[in-house]
Amino acid sequence: KKGKGGYKMIEFIGYLIVMGLLDSLNPFSIGLQIILLPIVKKRYHTIWYIVGVFVTYFIGGIIIFAGLDILLKNWLSNVNFSLMPYPLIEIILGVLLLFYAIIKIFKSNDTKQNKKAFSIHPGALFFLGASGTVFDLPTAIPYLAILAKATEMHFTLLKILPFLILYCVIYLLPMIIIQVSYSIFHEKITPTLNRIKIWFDKINRILIIAFSLIISIFLIIDSLFSFAGKQLW
């Protein structure tokens, strides 16, 4: 039993590392960090942005693992969903997402970067990292997969904590590497960072368009079937 348990733990750690590395390729967080680096007066101030991301991602993982969804389900159980016009809501959301995707397709993605340095308070950078991560948490599929796996393995809250710390550090690896590289090389690495920023912007734009189109098409089709009395979902 001990041998089997040890193998499962090694398998879980390997799974965590792979999911963490996959999750770390976050176009929004990395792109925003690259924008912030040249415009803050003190290079190390952007560390507060990274700390904000870490703290929020870590606490968010604890809240999700602790079962916030159970509390929400208990509250939602008192709501009469039969009174809600789901097909109408679906088709409205679907059409809005479709228009959003179309606007993104035709809208130019070229932006001029302001090179002027600003005195941004570390607290504001922390809040920026934290607030962006809050909106990112519900779509963090690899993170949710790890939390689901830990739940399946009957981890306690105390036992999951070091694994959450490890996951969050892996998630932040690209940002930490960028921060250290910029602090050491500064001017030499700036052109490379700008190229990385452009590359991430393109990926982010493609992902947003693809996600919006897929979800909008599903919502519209499902709403039409619902109006006909044959729900797909």
N, C-alpha and C positions, 0 to 999 in steps of 0.2 A: 504493500500500500504506500509506503514511504517513497519507494522508487517510482511508482506510478505518479504520485503526487508531485515529486521533484521534476519529472518529465513534463507534466502539465504546466508547472510553473515556468520552466525554461521555454516551453512552447508559447506561453502567454507573454513572456518578456520579449521574445522574438517578434510576436504579432504586434506588440505595443511599439517596438522600434520601427517596424515597417509602416504601421499606420501613422506614427508620429512624423516620420520623414515625408510621407505622402501629404499629410495635413500641413506640414511646414511650408509647402509651396503655395503660399497664400498671396495672390496678386495684390489684394487691397492693403494688407498690413505692411508688406515689404515695399510696395509702391509709395505708400504714404511716408514710410521711414526715409526713403531715398529723397523725397521732396523736402522733408524736414531738415535733413543733415546740412545742406548748404545754406539754409536761411536762418538757423539759430546762431547766436553770437558765440556761444561756448559749445564745442563739439560734444562734450560729455552730457550735456543737458538732454539729448535724445535718449539717453539711458532710461530716463523717467518714462518715456513713451513705451519702451520695452517692458519696464516694470509694471506699468498699467495693464499691458496685454497679459503678462504672466499672472498677476494677482486675479484679474477677472476670469481668465481661463481656468485657473486653479479652483477658485471659489465656485465658478459655474459648474465645474465637474463634480464638486462635492454636493452641490444642491441637486443636480440631476441624479447622482448616485443615491442620495439620501431619499429620493422618491417624492420630489415636489409634484410629479405628475399624479401621484395618488391623491394629494390634497386637491389638485385641480379637478380630478375626476369626481371626488366627493362633492365639490361645489357645483360642478356641471350636471350632476345627477338630478339636481332640483330644477333644472331648466327644461322647459317643454320644447324640444327641438322640432316636434311635429308641426308647430305653428310657423316655422321658418321656411320661407320659399327658396329652398336650396337650388333648384334649377335656375331661378332668376339670378341669385347671387353668383352662381357658377358662371353663367353666360356674361354677366357684367365684368367679373374679374378676368375671365378669359379674353374678352374684347379689349379691356384696359391693358392687359399684358401684351396682347398682340400689337396694339398701337405703340406701346413702349418699345417693343422689339423692332418695329418698323422705323421708329424715330432714331433708335440707336444705329440701325443699318445705314441710314442716309446722313446721319449727323457726323460732321468731321470730328476726328479724334485728336486733331493737332492743337496743342496748348503751348503757350509761351511761358517758360519758367522764369519766375522772378528771382533774380540772384541777390536781391537786397537782403541783408541780414536783419533779423528782427529780434527784439528781446522778448522771448516767449517764456513765461513763468513755468518752472518745472511742474507745478501743480496742474497747469493747463495741459501740458504734454501728457502727464499721467492720466488726466481725465479723457483726453483725446484717444489714447490707447485703450482705456477701459471701455469707453462708450462704443467705439468701433467694434470691440470684441464682443460686447453684449449682443449686438445685432448679428454678429457672425456665428455665435454659438448654436442657434437652431439649425444652421446648415452645415455644421461641422460633422459630417457623416463618419469619418474615421474615429473621431473622439467619442461619438455616441456608440460606435461599434465596440470600442474598448470598454466603455462603461457597461454595455450590455453583456460583454464576455465576462467581466468581473462579477456582475450580478449572477450570471449563470454558474460561476465557480464558487458562489456563496462567500464572497469577500465581505469582511466587516468594514465599517467606515474607517477604523483605525488602520486596518491592513492595506486599504486602497491608497492611503495618503502618500506613501513614498513612491508608488507607481504613478500617481497623478503628477507629483513633482517631476519625476523622470520624463513623463510624457510632455509636460509643459516646457521643459528645458529643450527636448528634442524639437518640439514645435517652433521654438524660438531660435534654433541653431542658425538658420540663414540670416536672421536679423542680428544675432550676436556677431557672426563673422563679418557682416557688413559694417557694423559699428566699430569693431576692433580694427578692421582694414582701413576704414576712413580716418580713425584716430591716429593711426601710424603713418599712412601714406598721404592722406589728405588730398592735395592738388593732383597727384599722379593718378589717383584712383577715381577722381570725379568724372572724367569722360566715360570710363567703364560703367560706373553707376548709372549715368544718364542713359547709356545704351540698354542696361538691364531694366531700367524704369520704362523705357519705350517698349521693350519686349514684353514686360509684365502687363503694361497697359493694353497691348494688343490681345494678349491671352485673356485678360479680364473682360475685355469688350466682347470677344468671341463667346466666352462662357456665359456672359449675361444674356446675349442674344439667343444662344442655343437653348439655355434654360427657360427663358421667357417664351420662346416659340413652342417648345415641347409642352410646357405646362398649360399655355393658353389653348393650344389645339386640343389637349386632353379635356380641359374644362368645357370648352365649347361643344365638343362631340358628346361628352357625358351629359351636359345640360339638355342637348337636343334629344338624346335617348330618354332622359328623365321626363321631358315634356310628353314623350310618346308612351310613357309608362314602363319603360325598359331600362333601368339603371345599369350602367356598366360597372360602377363602383359600389 
